[in-house]
Amino acid sequence: MKKYDLFTIIKPNLDNEETDKVVARVEEIVKTLGGSVIECDKMGRKKLAFEVAGFTDGYMVNQVVTVPADKIADLKRQLKLNDSVIRIMFTTKECA
């Protein structure tokens, strides 16, 4: 399986416990789809360059994941359905 970078912006109005639950839920979704989370970097609350869904800042999380190619659309759909996630970016990780 290929490695992917999954960059997620979570609503800033959640407390630390709720934010951790959202990150755990994302990891659970990846595992349910037959993938795995290799690395998780919780970057913290950052100011956004422009307003996204009415928010000027957000909690940033970057994860390196492996997901079967036929499950990528399902992963994106499930993340977009999560009300606590305001933006995702999903890219192929370049292996050197």
matplotlib code that plots the C-alpha trace (Angstrom):
import matplotlib.pyplot as plt

x = [0.0, 1.1, 1.7, -0.4, -0.2, -3.6, -3.7, -6.8, -8.0, -10.3, -12.6, -10.7, -13.7, -13.2, -11.3, -8.2, -10.2, -12.7, -9.9, -8.1, -11.4, -11.6, -8.0, -8.8, -11.9, -9.9, -7.4, -10.3, -11.8, -8.4, -8.1, -11.7, -10.9, -8.0, -5.2, -2.9, -1.6, 2.2, 2.8, 0.7, 1.9, -0.5, 0.7, -1.7, -3.8, -2.7, -4.0, -5.4, -4.4, -8.0, -11.4, -12.6, -16.1, -16.4, -13.2, -9.9, -7.9, -7.9, -6.3, -3.9, -3.1, -0.8, -0.9, 1.0, -1.4, -1.6, -5.0, -6.0, -6.4, -10.0, -10.9, -9.6, -12.9, -14.6, -12.0, -12.5, -16.3, -16.3, -14.0, -16.1, -19.2, -17.5, -18.8, -15.6, -13.4, -13.4, -10.9, -8.8, -6.0, -5.1, -1.9, 0.4, 3.6, 6.7, 9.1, 12.8]
y = [0.0, 3.5, 6.1, 9.2, 12.5, 13.3, 16.9, 17.7, 21.0, 20.6, 23.2, 25.4, 25.7, 22.1, 21.4, 19.2, 16.1, 16.5, 17.2, 14.0, 12.1, 13.5, 12.5, 9.0, 8.8, 9.6, 6.8, 4.4, 5.2, 4.5, 1.2, 0.2, 0.7, -1.7, 0.9, 2.0, 5.2, 5.3, 8.7, 11.4, 15.0, 17.1, 20.5, 22.4, 25.5, 27.7, 30.8, 30.2, 32.2, 32.8, 32.1, 28.5, 27.6, 30.7, 30.1, 32.1, 29.5, 25.7, 22.7, 21.1, 17.4, 15.8, 12.0, 9.6, 6.8, 3.7, 3.0, 0.6, 2.6, 1.5, 2.9, 6.4, 7.8, 6.2, 7.8, 11.3, 10.9, 9.9, 12.7, 15.3, 14.0, 14.6, 18.0, 18.7, 18.5, 21.8, 21.0, 18.0, 17.6, 14.2, 13.7, 10.9, 10.8, 10.9, 8.1, 8.8]
z = [0.0, -0.7, 2.0, 2.2, 4.1, 5.7, 6.9, 9.0, 10.4, 13.4, 14.8, 17.3, 19.7, 21.0, 24.2, 24.3, 25.2, 22.4, 19.9, 21.0, 20.4, 16.9, 16.1, 17.6, 15.4, 12.3, 13.2, 13.8, 10.4, 8.7, 10.5, 9.7, 6.0, 6.2, 6.6, 9.4, 10.9, 10.7, 12.2, 13.9, 14.4, 16.5, 15.4, 17.7, 17.2, 14.4, 12.6, 9.2, 6.1, 5.3, 6.9, 6.6, 7.6, 9.7, 11.6, 11.5, 13.3, 13.7, 15.4, 12.9, 12.7, 10.1, 9.8, 7.6, 6.7, 4.5, 2.9, 0.1, -3.1, -3.5, 0.0, -0.4, -1.6, 1.4, 3.8, 2.3, 2.5, 6.1, 7.1, 5.3, 7.2, 10.6, 11.8, 13.9, 10.8, 8.9, 6.2, 4.9, 2.5, 1.3, -0.8, -1.8, 0.2, -1.9, -0.8, -1.2]

ax = plt.figure().add_subplot(projection="3d")
ax.plot(x, y, z, "-o")
ax.set_aspect("equal")
plt.show()
